[in-house]
Amino acid sequence: MNPEPMSERLPDTPAPSGRAPGTRVALTVMTTIFFMWGFITALNDVLIPHLKSVFTLSYTEVMLVQFTFFGAYFIMSLPSGKVLAHWGYRASIIIGLIVTGIGALLFLPAAQAQSYPLFLLAFFVLASGITLLQVAANPYVSLLGAARYASARLNLAQALNSLGTTIAPKLGGFLILSAAVLGATELAKLTPAAQAAYKAQQAHLVQGPYIGIAIVLFVLAIVVWLCRLPQLENTATADDSRHRFADALKLRRVWLGMLAIFVYVGAEVSIGSFMVNYLSLPDIGNMSEAAATGYVSLYWGGAMVGRFVGSALLTRIDTRKLLAFNAAIAALLVLTTMLTFGHVALWSVVAIGLFNSIMFPNIFTLGIEKFGPLTGKVSSLLVMAIVGGAIIPLAQGALADHVGVHHAYVLPLVCYLYIIYYGLKGSRVA
């Protein structure tokens, strides 16, 4: 028996049709939060080559950074959904900001001790806070106004997220990759005093940016606590006693949406994570790692531009068609970079960011469409699927160790092919 019709029998509580008092302030605060978690997430792309050099790691080993970071989404999504159901949007966002700030502070002892396991712990705590922010903020923004403009609103908020991802690689490259990194062999040649001085220098390079991040996050938590955000009652706590995660997991459309989020985030993160090392290859970009971070900024900057454009286009173009079109172009660009070298390979991989732009917010809004009181549960499950950012980069790292970074991009190609299917058919409400 096909369970899909069950989704249509769920009560579809309408989203607010107008702007509630404080909506503009709420959107301003939310977009600032989107900016911060985008900044934090993209900073991983700078730390990956840094940690790879400092700890002399293989591609598989260094991708444990993304495995740990995005693995937290899988582990913490359901607990985050329970926090949201119990405490509501405002308190959940405050808690998420505080936990994320604590995670940022954990980079201080990790850098001081030069301990890779401690770095991984810091990444996990940092991502746990962002998970709660994702679970609360994505549906909150989509519900702050008329339902037909939900995708446009979320694309606008995600555009600010992309502004953070655009700035982070360039700023992080300047602050973290500005000094030469010594390998294990070179480090062993130094005197104990020189080794201690070198480690202190490397620790300082990482500590500064994350101290600043922690301060901003704690300030944002205070701002949210002082602000009166509009109350939305048609998700999260609504009917929580009658509907469980098991009810959402019975629906085929939920699974298809989760898989779409899984492969999209996996592809996006894999491309960004490998880009510095990829563009440094002699037959691709033949540049330093610090110079390559500028192109990573362009990759994420393309996503920002695309989301601003997409926010306008989505008031006129069907969400599903635009999603499928962007996924098709992204797939063609991945195929191009795999089959070419030099400037063609370089610019085709950078251009993928422009077409990644509208994918996450569109998949997310289609994924929670018309689920009524189950929206909070479905939102948690979709955020859980962000674990694709942990699994796919790790798999691509293992592939790169065997066939090289160039050909390992076949994995994102497969991901985009599924998103084409999801846009055209998988997201349809029966």
Secondary structure, 3 states (H helix, E strand, C coil): CCCCHHHHHCCCCCCCCCCCCCHHHHHHHHHHHHHHHHHHHHHHHHHHHHHHHHCCCCHHHHCHHHHHHHHHHHHHHHHHHHHHHHHHHHHHHHHHHHHHHHHHHCHHHHHHHCCHHHHHHHHHHHHHHHHHHHHHHHHHHHCCCCHHHHHHHHHHHHHHHHHHHHHHHHHHHHHHCCCCCCCHHHHHCCCHHHHHHHHHHHHHHHHHHHHHHHHHHHHHHHHHHHCCCCCCCCCCCCCCCCCCHHHHHCCHHHHHHHHHHHHHHHHHHHHHHHHHHHHCCCCCCCCCHHHHHHHHHHHHHHHHHHHHHHHHHCCCCCHHHHHHHHHHHHHHHHHHHHHCCHHHHHHHHHHHHHHHCCHHHHHHHHHCCCCHHHHHHHHHHHHHHHHHHHHHHHHHHHHHHHHCCCHHHHHHHHHHHHHHHHHHHHCCCC
